[in-house]
Amino acid sequence: MSGISKLPYAFVDLYRSRRGISMDMSVIRERMEELGIDLATLTRRYCEIRRRKGDESATPVNRRNMLAKAISDQGNPTLETFMDILAALDGKVLIEWKSTKVKEFGGDNAA
């Protein structure tokens, strides 16, 4: 994934297994490095998001190990955890439908 820090987005192939999301979590670790965020800061941000969603049990003490595993090379977070990690890193998900044709407007094709 060379040059990923130069892009405003990252292309990630992921698929959902019964146990969670399977993907190369290095993109998450690279984003943390880009933002200067360590695991403790990510954990605090993640817990703030979870508490806003009503999960009062989300504290850094009881979520740190789970997040460390989730962002490791063996990480297999649930979709909800993955989305909350992205939110903690100021990220979002864009969906590209494989069967959709893209139309270009403007540019050299403008009338």
Summary of the structure (lengths in Angstrom):
residues: 111
radius of gyration: 16.8
end to end distance: 38.4
largest distance: 59.9
contacts: 229
relative contact order: 0.15
helix: 46%
strand: 5%
